[in-house]
Amino acid sequence: MNKFQLPDLPYPYGALEPYFDQETMTIHHQRHHQAYVDNLNKALDTTTENVELEGLLAQVSQYGPAIRNNAGGHYNHSLFWEILSPVPKIVPTGRLAKEIEATFGSLDELKIKIKNAGLGQFGSGWSWLYVKYNGALDVVATPNQDNPLMDTQLMSRGVPILGVDVWEHAYYLKYQNKRADYLDAFWSILDWSVVEKKYEETIGKLI
């Protein structure tokens, strides 16, 4: 049985200041993400399957809510930490940039769409840019710790390449109830080089 582990952050907790504060980052990673990992491992103790995280999410409808919520929480947060950087590439280039322009009209329009998806999510959840299995880009919001990899997402399945956490624990210490301000700050520390890499890897598997 695989035992999942909390990934190390690729930067210090205070490195994303002033956009994401050190205290929130520390609590978010050490307590919230750690809890998802611990609870996922605990839930998997009752199974005999040895499965990768992505494979688990792809058939998550076969499992109970403990695995759905905690596997989603582990995957979502792992992706979230990875796409953030204190020295980000601030605009996409190459094939992803062209596809964003073709699909959404412009990078600014994509940002508006992702922000509106996050603002429109009632309660906790995520806003995603993802690659559909036909290769097209799309934006969707999901509740709780769901994501487009899950087979429960009947109308919006695909591979996430960018995700924004809109649970209050992600922003409340600094931004209080101002989710819009938090979503605006996100773009200042999003590293498009990582998103581009994820896009290329995903497209490569679909071709």
FIKOLZA-1660 file (N, C-alpha, C; in steps of 0.1 Angstrom, whole numbers, plus 5000, padded with zeros to 4 digits):
% residues 207
   i   px   py   pz ch aa at
   1 5008 4988 5000  A  M  N
   1 5000 5000 5000  A  M CA
   1 5009 5013 5000  A  M  C
   2 5006 5021 4991  A  N  N
   2 5014 5034 4990  A  N CA
   2 5010 5042 5003  A  N  C
   3 5020 5048 5008  A  K  N
   3 5018 5058 5019  A  K CA
   3 5022 5072 5013  A  K  C
   4 5012 5080 5011  A  F  N
   4 5014 5093 5006  A  F CA
   4 5021 5102 5016  A  F  C
   5 5029 5112 5011  A  Q  N
   5 5036 5121 5020  A  Q CA
   5 5034 5135 5016  A  Q  C
   6 5035 5144 5026  A  L  N
   6 5034 5158 5024  A  L CA
   6 5046 5163 5016  A  L  C
   7 5044 5169 5004  A  P  N
   7 5056 5174 4997  A  P CA
   7 5062 5186 5003  A  P  C
   8 5075 5188 5002  A  D  N
   8 5081 5200 5007  A  D CA
   8 5078 5211 4997  A  D  C
   9 5077 5224 5002  A  L  N
   9 5075 5235 4994  A  L CA
   9 5088 5238 4987  A  L  C
  10 5087 5243 4974  A  P  N
  10 5099 5246 4967  A  P CA
  10 5105 5260 4970  A  P  C
  11 5100 5266 4981  A  Y  N
  11 5104 5279 4985  A  Y CA
  11 5101 5281 5000  A  Y  C
  12 5107 5290 5007  A  P  N
  12 5104 5293 5021  A  P CA
  12 5089 5298 5023  A  P  C
  13 5084 5296 5035  A  Y  N
  13 5070 5300 5037  A  Y CA
  13 5068 5315 5035  A  Y  C
  14 5078 5323 5038  A  G  N
  14 5076 5337 5036  A  G CA
  14 5080 5342 5022  A  G  C
  15 5083 5334 5013  A  A  N
  15 5089 5338 5000  A  A CA
  15 5078 5345 4991  A  A  C
  16 5066 5342 4994  A  L  N
  16 5055 5347 4985  A  L CA
  16 5049 5361 4990  A  L  C
  17 5055 5366 5001  A  E  N
  17 5051 5379 5006  A  E CA
  17 5054 5390 4995  A  E  C
  18 5046 5400 4994  A  P  N
  18 5034 5403 5003  A  P CA
  18 5021 5397 4998  A  P  C
  19 5021 5389 4987  A  Y  N
  19 5009 5385 4981  A  Y CA
  19 5002 5374 4990  A  Y  C
  20 5010 5364 4994  A  F  N
  20 5005 5353 5003  A  F CA
  20 5014 5354 5015  A  F  C
  21 5008 5356 5027  A  D  N
  21 5016 5358 5039  A  D CA
  21 5022 5346 5045  A  D  C
  22 5033 5347 5052  A  Q  N
  22 5040 5336 5058  A  Q CA
  22 5032 5327 5067  A  Q  C
  23 5024 5334 5076  A  E  N
  23 5016 5326 5085  A  E CA
  23 5005 5318 5078  A  E  C
  24 4999 5323 5068  A  T  N
  24 4989 5315 5061  A  T CA
  24 4995 5304 5054  A  T  C
  25 5007 5306 5047  A  M  N
  25 5014 5296 5040  A  M CA
  25 5018 5284 5050  A  M  C
  26 5023 5288 5061  A  T  N
  26 5027 5278 5071  A  T CA
  26 5016 5269 5076  A  T  C
  27 5005 5276 5080  A  I  N
  27 4993 5268 5084  A  I CA
  27 4987 5260 5073  A  I  C
  28 4986 5266 5061  A  H  N
  28 4980 5259 5050  A  H CA
  28 4987 5246 5046  A  H  C
  29 5000 5247 5046  A  H  N
  29 5009 5236 5043  A  H CA
  29 5010 5226 5054  A  H  C
  30 5014 5230 5066  A  Q  N
  30 5017 5221 5077  A  Q CA
  30 5005 5215 5083  A  Q  C
  31 4994 5222 5083  A  R  N
  31 4982 5217 5090  A  R CA
  31 4972 5212 5080  A  R  C
  32 4967 5220 5071  A  H  N
  32 4957 5216 5062  A  H CA
  32 4961 5205 5053  A  H  C
  33 4972 5208 5045  A  H  N
  33 4976 5198 5036  A  H CA
  33 4981 5185 5043  A  H  C
  34 4988 5187 5054  A  Q  N
  34 4992 5175 5062  A  Q CA
  34 4980 5167 5066  A  Q  C
  35 4969 5173 5070  A  A  N
  35 4957 5166 5074  A  A CA
  35 4951 5158 5063  A  A  C
  36 4951 5163 5051  A  Y  N
  36 4946 5156 5039  A  Y CA
  36 4955 5143 5037  A  Y  C
  37 4968 5145 5038  A  V  N
  37 4977 5133 5036  A  V CA
  37 4975 5123 5047  A  V  C
  38 4974 5127 5059  A  D  N
  38 4972 5118 5070  A  D CA
  38 4959 5110 5069  A  D  C
  39 4948 5118 5066  A  N  N
  39 4935 5112 5065  A  N CA
  39 4934 5103 5053  A  N  C
  40 4941 5106 5042  A  L  N
  40 4940 5098 5030  A  L CA
  40 4947 5084 5033  A  L  C
  41 4959 5085 5040  A  N  N
  41 4966 5073 5043  A  N CA
  41 4957 5064 5053  A  N  C
  42 4951 5071 5062  A  K  N
  42 4942 5063 5071  A  K CA
  42 4930 5057 5064  A  K  C
  43 4924 5064 5055  A  A  N
  43 4913 5058 5047  A  A CA
  43 4918 5047 5039  A  A  C
  44 4930 5047 5033  A  L  N
  44 4935 5037 5024  A  L CA
  44 4939 5024 5032  A  L  C
  45 4940 5025 5045  A  D  N
  45 4943 5014 5053  A  D CA
  45 4933 5003 5052  A  D  C
  46 4921 5007 5049  A  T  N
  46 4910 4997 5048  A  T CA
  46 4909 4991 5034  A  T  C
  47 4918 4994 5025  A  T  N
  47 4918 4988 5012  A  T CA
  47 4931 4980 5010  A  T  C
  48 4931 4972 4999  A  T  N
  48 4943 4965 4996  A  T CA
  48 4950 4969 4983  A  T  C
  49 4945 4980 4977  A  E  N
  49 4950 4984 4964  A  E CA
  49 4962 4993 4966  A  E  C
  50 4971 4992 4956  A  N  N
  50 4983 5000 4956  A  N CA
  50 4981 5009 4943  A  N  C
  51 4977 5021 4944  A  V  N
  51 4973 5029 4933  A  V CA
  51 4980 5043 4934  A  V  C
  52 4983 5048 4922  A  E  N
  52 4988 5062 4921  A  E CA
  52 4977 5072 4924  A  E  C
  53 4981 5084 4928  A  L  N
  53 4971 5094 4932  A  L CA
  53 4961 5097 4920  A  L  C
  54 4967 5099 4908  A  E  N
  54 4959 5103 4897  A  E CA
  54 4949 5091 4893  A  E  C
  55 4954 5079 4894  A  G  N
  55 4945 5067 4892  A  G CA
  55 4934 5066 4902  A  G  C
  56 4937 5070 4914  A  L  N
  56 4927 5070 4925  A  L CA
  56 4916 5080 4922  A  L  C
  57 4920 5092 4917  A  L  N
  57 4910 5102 4914  A  L CA
  57 4902 5098 4902  A  L  C
  58 4908 5092 4892  A  A  N
  58 4901 5088 4880  A  A CA
  58 4890 5078 4882  A  A  C
  59 4890 5071 4894  A  Q  N
  59 4879 5061 4897  A  Q CA
  59 4874 5064 4911  A  Q  C
  60 4874 5077 4915  A  V  N
  60 4871 5080 4928  A  V CA
  60 4856 5078 4932  A  V  C
  61 4848 5076 4922  A  S  N
  61 4833 5073 4925  A  S CA
  61 4832 5059 4931  A  S  C
  62 4842 5051 4930  A  Q  N
  62 4842 5038 4936  A  Q CA
  62 4845 5038 4951  A  Q  C
  63 4849 5049 4956  A  Y  N
  63 4853 5050 4970  A  Y CA
  63 4843 5059 4978  A  Y  C
  64 4845 5059 4991  A  G  N
  64 4837 5068 4999  A  G CA
  64 4842 5082 5000  A  G  C
  65 4835 5090 5007  A  P  N
  65 4839 5104 5008  A  P CA
  65 4852 5107 5014  A  P  C
  66 4857 5098 5023  A  A  N
  66 4870 5101 5030  A  A CA
  66 4881 5100 5020  A  A  C
  67 4880 5091 5010  A  I  N
  67 4891 5090 5000  A  I CA
  67 4889 5101 4990  A  I  C
  68 4876 5104 4986  A  R  N
  68 4874 5115 4976  A  R CA
  68 4879 5128 4981  A  R  C
  69 4875 5132 4993  A  N  N
  69 4879 5145 4999  A  N CA
  69 4894 5146 5001  A  N  C
  70 4900 5136 5007  A  N  N
  70 4914 5137 5011  A  N CA
  70 4924 5134 4999  A  N  C
  71 4920 5125 4990  A  A  N
  71 4928 5124 4978  A  A CA
  71 4928 5136 4970  A  A  C
  72 4916 5142 4969  A  G  N
  72 4915 5155 4962  A  G CA
  72 4922 5166 4968  A  G  C
  73 4922 5167 4982  A  G  N
  73 4929 5177 4989  A  G CA
  73 4944 5176 4987  A  G  C
  74 4949 5163 4987  A  H  N
  74 4963 5161 4985  A  H CA
  74 4968 5165 4971  A  H  C
  75 4960 5160 4961  A  Y  N
  75 4964 5164 4947  A  Y CA
  75 4963 5179 4945  A  Y  C
  76 4952 5185 4949  A  N  N
  76 4950 5199 4946  A  N CA
  76 4960 5208 4952  A  N  C
  77 4964 5205 4965  A  H  N
  77 4973 5214 4971  A  H CA
  77 4987 5211 4966  A  H  C
  78 4991 5199 4962  A  S  N
  78 5004 5196 4956  A  S CA
  78 5006 5204 4943  A  S  C
  79 4995 5205 4935  A  L  N
  79 4996 5212 4923  A  L CA
  79 4997 5227 4926  A  L  C
  80 4989 5232 4936  A  F  N
  80 4989 5246 4939  A  F CA
  80 5003 5251 4943  A  F  C
  81 5009 5244 4952  A  W  N
  81 5023 5248 4957  A  W CA
  81 5032 5249 4945  A  W  C
  82 5031 5239 4936  A  E  N
  82 5040 5238 4925  A  E CA
  82 5040 5249 4915  A  E  C
  83 5028 5255 4913  A  I  N
  83 5026 5265 4902  A  I CA
  83 5029 5279 4908  A  I  C
  84 5032 5280 4921  A  L  N
  84 5035 5293 4927  A  L CA
  84 5050 5295 4928  A  L  C
  85 5055 5308 4927  A  S  N
  85 5069 5310 4928  A  S CA
  85 5072 5325 4932  A  S  C
  86 5082 5327 4940  A  P  N
  86 5086 5341 4943  A  P CA
  86 5092 5348 4931  A  P  C
  87 5097 5340 4921  A  V  N
  87 5103 5346 4909  A  V CA
  87 5096 5340 4897  A  V  C
  88 5083 5343 4895  A  P  N
  88 5075 5336 4885  A  P CA
  88 5078 5342 4871  A  P  C
  89 5075 5333 4861  A  K  N
  89 5073 5338 4847  A  K CA
  89 5059 5344 4846  A  K  C
  90 5058 5357 4844  A  I  N
  90 5045 5363 4846  A  I CA
  90 5035 5362 4835  A  I  C
  91 5040 5358 4823  A  V  N
  91 5030 5356 4812  A  V CA
  91 5034 5343 4804  A  V  C
  92 5024 5336 4799  A  P  N
  92 5027 5324 4792  A  P CA
  92 5032 5328 4778  A  P  C
  93 5040 5318 4772  A  T  N
  93 5045 5320 4758  A  T CA
  93 5042 5306 4751  A  T  C
  94 5047 5306 4738  A  G  N
  94 5046 5294 4731  A  G CA
  94 5032 5289 4728  A  G  C
  95 5031 5275 4727  A  R  N
  95 5019 5269 4723  A  R CA
  95 5007 5272 4733  A  R  C
  96 5010 5272 4746  A  L  N
  96 5000 5275 4756  A  L CA
  96 4994 5289 4754  A  L  C
  97 5003 5299 4752  A  A  N
  97 4998 5313 4749  A  A CA
  97 4989 5314 4737  A  A  C
  98 4993 5307 4727  A  K  N
  98 4985 5307 4714  A  K CA
  98 4971 5301 4717  A  K  C
  99 4971 5290 4725  A  E  N
  99 4959 5283 4727  A  E CA
  99 4950 5291 4736  A  E  C
 100 4956 5298 4746  A  I  N
 100 4948 5307 4755  A  I CA
 100 4941 5318 4746  A  I  C
 101 4949 5324 4737  A  E  N
 101 4943 5335 4729  A  E CA
 101 4932 5329 4720  A  E  C
 102 4934 5318 4714  A  A  N
 102 4924 5312 4705  A  A CA
 102 4912 5308 4713  A  A  C
 103 4913 5303 4725  A  T  N
 103 4901 5298 4733  A  T CA
 103 4894 5309 4740  A  T  C
 104 4901 5319 4746  A  F  N
 104 4895 5329 4755  A  F CA
 104 4896 5343 4749  A  F  C
 105 4904 5345 4739  A  G  N
 105 4905 5358 4733  A  G CA
 105 4918 5365 4737  A  G  C
 106 4922 5364 4750  A  S  N
 106 4934 5370 4755  A  S CA
 106 4937 5364 4769  A  S  C
 107 4949 5367 4774  A  L  N
 107 4953 5363 4787  A  L CA
 107 4944 5370 4798  A  L  C
 108 4941 5383 4795  A  D  N
 108 4933 5390 4805  A  D CA
 108 4919 5384 4806  A  D  C
 109 4913 5380 4794  A  E  N
 109 4900 5373 4795  A  E CA
 109 4900 5360 4802  A  E  C
 110 4911 5353 4801  A  L  N
 110 4913 5340 4809  A  L CA
 110 4913 5343 4824  A  L  C
 111 4921 5354 4827  A  K  N
 111 4922 5357 4841  A  K CA
 111 4908 5361 4847  A  K  C
 112 4900 5368 4839  A  I  N
 112 4887 5372 4844  A  I CA
 112 4878 5360 4845  A  I  C
 113 4879 5350 4836  A  K  N
 113 4871 5338 4837  A  K CA
 113 4875 5330 4849  A  K  C
 114 4888 5328 4852  A  I  N
 114 4892 5321 4864  A  I CA
 114 4888 5328 4877  A  I  C
 115 4889 5341 4877  A  K  N
 115 4885 5349 4889  A  K CA
 115 4870 5348 4891  A  K  C
 116 4862 5349 4880  A  N  N
 116 4848 5348 4882  A  N CA
 116 4843 5334 4886  A  N  C
 117 4850 5324 4881  A  A  N
 117 4847 5310 4886  A  A CA
 117 4850 5309 4901  A  A  C
 118 4861 5315 4905  A  G  N
 118 4864 5314 4920  A  G CA
 118 4854 5322 4928  A  G  C
 119 4851 5334 4923  A  L  N
 119 4841 5342 4931  A  L CA
 119 4827 5336 4931  A  L  C
 120 4824 5329 4920  A  G  N
 120 4811 5323 4919  A  G CA
 120 4809 5310 4926  A  G  C
 121 4820 5304 4931  A  Q  N
 121 4820 5292 4939  A  Q CA
 121 4814 5295 4953  A  Q  C
 122 4802 5291 4956  A  F  N
 122 4796 5293 4969  A  F CA
 122 4802 5284 4979  A  F  C
 123 4808 5290 4989  A  G  N
 123 4815 5281 4999  A  G CA
 123 4829 5277 4994  A  G  C
 124 4834 5266 4999  A  S  N
 124 4847 5262 4996  A  S CA
 124 4848 5255 4983  A  S  C
 125 4860 5256 4977  A  G  N
 125 4863 5250 4964  A  G CA
 125 4875 5255 4957  A  G  C
 126 4875 5252 4944  A  W  N
 126 4887 5256 4935  A  W CA
 126 4882 5261 4922  A  W  C
 127 4891 5269 4916  A  S  N
 127 4889 5274 4902  A  S CA
 127 4900 5268 4894  A  S  C
 128 4897 5262 4882  A  W  N
 128 4907 5255 4874  A  W CA
 128 4908 5260 4860  A  W  C
 129 4920 5259 4855  A  L  N
 129 4923 5259 4840  A  L CA
 129 4927 5244 4838  A  L  C
 130 4920 5238 4828  A  Y  N
 130 4923 5224 4826  A  Y CA
 130 4923 5220 4811  A  Y  C
 131 4929 5209 4808  A  V  N
 131 4929 5204 4794  A  V CA
 131 4919 5193 4793  A  V  C
 132 4909 5195 4785  A  K  N
 132 4899 5184 4782  A  K CA
 132 4906 5173 4775  A  K  C
 133 4899 5161 4775  A  Y  N
 133 4906 5150 4769  A  Y CA
 133 4906 5150 4754  A  Y  C
 134 4899 5161 4748  A  N  N
 134 4900 5163 4734  A  N CA
 134 4911 5173 4730  A  N  C
 135 4918 5178 4741  A  G  N
 135 4929 5187 4739  A  G CA
 135 4925 5202 4741  A  G  C
 136 4913 5205 4742  A  A  N
 136 4908 5219 4744  A  A CA
 136 4910 5224 4758  A  A  C
 137 4912 5237 4759  A  L  N
 137 4913 5243 4773  A  L CA
 137 4899 5247 4777  A  L  C
 138 4897 5247 4790  A  D  N
 138 4885 5252 4796  A  D CA
 138 4887 5256 4811  A  D  C
 139 4878 5263 4816  A  V  N
 139 4878 5268 4830  A  V CA
 139 4866 5263 4837  A  V  C
 140 4867 5258 4849  A  V  N
 140 4856 5253 4857  A  V CA
 140 4859 5255 4872  A  V  C
 141 4848 5257 4880  A  A  N
 141 4849 5257 4894  A  A CA
 141 4844 5244 4899  A  A  C
 142 4851 5239 4910  A  T  N
 142 4846 5226 4916  A  T CA
 142 4844 5229 4931  A  T  C
 143 4835 5222 4938  A  P  N
 143 4833 5224 4952  A  P CA
 143 4843 5215 4960  A  P  C
 144 4845 5219 4972  A  N  N
 144 4853 5211 4982  A  N CA
 144 4866 5208 4976  A  N  C
 145 4871 5196 4976  A  Q  N
 145 4884 5192 4971  A  Q CA
 145 4882 5184 4958  A  Q  C
 146 4871 5186 4951  A  D  N
 146 4870 5180 4938  A  D CA
 146 4879 5186 4927  A  D  C
 147 4882 5179 4916  A  N  N
 147 4889 5185 4905  A  N CA
 147 4885 5178 4892  A  N  C
 148 4890 5183 4881  A  P  N
 148 4885 5177 4868  A  P CA
 148 4890 5163 4865  A  P  C
 149 4900 5158 4873  A  L  N
 149 4905 5144 4871  A  L CA
 149 4894 5134 4876  A  L  C
 150 4886 5138 4885  A  M  N
 150 4876 5129 4891  A  M CA
 150 4865 5124 4881  A  M  C
 151 4862 5111 4882  A  D  N
 151 4852 5106 4873  A  D CA
 151 4838 5110 4878  A  D  C
 152 4837 5118 4889  A  T  N
 152 4824 5124 4893  A  T CA
 152 4821 5137 4885  A  T  C
 153 4831 5142 4879  A  Q  N
 153 4830 5155 4871  A  Q CA
 153 4825 5152 4857  A  Q  C
 154 4813 5148 4855  A  L  N
 154 4808 5143 4843  A  L CA
 154 4809 5153 4831  A  L  C
 155 4807 5166 4834  A  M  N
 155 4806 5176 4823  A  M CA
 155 4819 5183 4822  A  M  C
 156 4829 5181 4830  A  S  N
 156 4841 5189 4830  A  S CA
 156 4853 5181 4834  A  S  C
 157 4855 5170 4826  A  R  N
 157 4867 5161 4829  A  R CA
 157 4879 5164 4821  A  R  C
 158 4890 5163 4827  A  G  N
 158 4903 5166 4820  A  G CA
 158 4914 5166 4830  A  G  C
 159 4925 5173 4826  A  V  N
 159 4937 5173 4834  A  V CA
 159 4940 5188 4838  A  V  C
 160 4940 5190 4851  A  P  N
 160 4942 5204 4856  A  P CA
 160 4957 5208 4854  A  P  C
 161 4958 5220 4849  A  I  N
 161 4972 5226 4848  A  I CA
 161 4974 5238 4856  A  I  C
 162 4963 5244 4861  A  L  N
 162 4964 5256 4870  A  L CA
 162 4951 5255 4879  A  L  C
 163 4954 5256 4892  A  G  N
 163 4943 5256 4901  A  G CA
 163 4944 5267 4912  A  G  C
 164 4933 5274 4916  A  V  N
 164 4934 5284 4926  A  V CA
 164 4925 5279 4938  A  V  C
 165 4930 5278 4949  A  D  N
 165 4923 5274 4961  A  D CA
 165 4914 5286 4966  A  D  C
 166 4901 5284 4967  A  V  N
 166 4892 5294 4972  A  V CA
 166 4886 5290 4985  A  V  C
 167 4892 5280 4992  A  W  N
 167 4888 5278 5006  A  W CA
 167 4892 5290 5014  A  W  C
 168 4884 5293 5024  A  E  N
 168 4888 5305 5032  A  E CA
 168 4901 5304 5039  A  E  C
 169 4905 5291 5043  A  H  N
 169 4918 5289 5050  A  H CA
 169 4930 5294 5041  A  H  C
 170 4928 5295 5028  A  A  N
 170 4939 5299 5019  A  A CA
 170 4942 5314 5019  A  A  C
 171 4932 5321 5024  A  Y  N
 171 4934 5336 5023  A  Y CA
 171 4929 5344 5035  A  Y  C
 172 4922 5338 5044  A  Y  N
 172 4914 5346 5054  A  Y CA
 172 4923 5355 5063  A  Y  C
 173 4934 5350 5067  A  L  N
 173 4943 5357 5077  A  L CA
 173 4947 5370 5071  A  L  C
 174 4950 5371 5058  A  K  N
 174 4954 5383 5052  A  K CA
 174 4943 5391 5045  A  K  C
 175 4934 5384 5038  A  Y  N
 175 4924 5391 5030  A  Y CA
 175 4910 5391 5036  A  Y  C
 176 4909 5384 5048  A  Q  N
 176 4895 5383 5054  A  Q CA
 176 4885 5378 5044  A  Q  C
 177 4874 5385 5042  A  N  N
 177 4864 5381 5033  A  N CA
 177 4866 5386 5019  A  N  C
 178 4877 5392 5016  A  K  N
 178 4880 5398 5003  A  K CA
 178 4886 5388 4993  A  K  C
 179 4878 5378 4989  A  R  N
 179 4882 5368 4980  A  R CA
 179 4887 5373 4967  A  R  C
 180 4881 5384 4962  A  A  N
 180 4885 5390 4949  A  A CA
 180 4899 5395 4950  A  A  C
 181 4903 5401 4961  A  D  N
 181 4917 5407 4963  A  D CA
 181 4927 5395 4963  A  D  C
 182 4923 5384 4969  A  Y  N
 182 4932 5373 4970  A  Y CA
 182 4934 5367 4956  A  Y  C
 183 4923 5366 4948  A  L  N
 183 4924 5361 4934  A  L CA
 183 4932 5370 4925  A  L  C
 184 4931 5383 4928  A  D  N
 184 4940 5392 4920  A  D CA
 184 4954 5390 4924  A  D  C
 185 4957 5388 4936  A  A  N
 185 4971 5387 4941  A  A CA
 185 4978 5374 4935  A  A  C
 186 4969 5364 4933  A  F  N
 186 4974 5351 4928  A  F CA
 186 4983 5353 4916  A  F  C
 187 4979 5361 4907  A  W  N
 187 4985 5363 4894  A  W CA
 187 5000 5368 4895  A  W  C
 188 5003 5375 4906  A  S  N
 188 5016 5380 4908  A  S CA
 188 5026 5370 4912  A  S  C
 189 5022 5358 4916  A  I  N
 189 5031 5347 4920  A  I CA
 189 5028 5334 4913  A  I  C
 190 5020 5335 4903  A  L  N
 190 5018 5323 4894  A  L CA
 190 5029 5322 4884  A  L  C
 191 5035 5310 4884  A  D  N
 191 5047 5308 4875  A  D CA
 191 5042 5301 4862  A  D  C
 192 5041 5308 4852  A  W  N
 192 5035 5303 4839  A  W CA
 192 5045 5292 4833  A  W  C
 193 5057 5292 4837  A  S  N
 193 5066 5282 4831  A  S CA
 193 5062 5268 4836  A  S  C
 194 5057 5267 4848  A  V  N
 194 5053 5254 4853  A  V CA
 194 5040 5250 4846  A  V  C
 195 5031 5260 4845  A  V  N
 195 5018 5257 4838  A  V CA
 195 5021 5253 4824  A  V  C
 196 5030 5260 4817  A  E  N
 196 5033 5256 4803  A  E CA
 196 5039 5241 4803  A  E  C
 197 5047 5238 4812  A  K  N
 197 5052 5224 4812  A  K CA
 197 5041 5214 4814  A  K  C
 198 5032 5217 4823  A  K  N
 198 5021 5208 4826  A  K CA
 198 5012 5207 4813  A  K  C
 199 5010 5218 4806  A  Y  N
 199 5002 5218 4794  A  Y CA
 199 5009 5209 4783  A  Y  C
 200 5022 5211 4781  A  E  N
 200 5029 5203 4771  A  E CA
 200 5029 5188 4775  A  E  C
 201 5031 5185 4787  A  E  N
 201 5031 5171 4792  A  E CA
 201 5017 5165 4789  A  E  C
 202 5007 5172 4792  A  T  N
 202 4993 5167 4790  A  T CA
 202 4990 5165 4775  A  T  C
 203 4993 5175 4767  A  I  N
 203 4990 5174 4753  A  I CA
 203 4998 5163 4747  A  I  C
 204 5011 5161 4751  A  G  N
 204 5019 5150 4746  A  G CA
 204 5013 5136 4749  A  G  C
 205 5006 5135 4760  A  K  N
 205 5000 5122 4764  A  K CA
 205 4987 5120 4756  A  K  C
 206 4980 5131 4751  A  L  N
 206 4968 5130 4744  A  L CA
 206 4970 5127 4729  A  L  C
 207 4981 5131 4724  A  I  N
 207 4984 5130 4710  A  I CA
 207 4986 5115 4706  A  I  C
% end
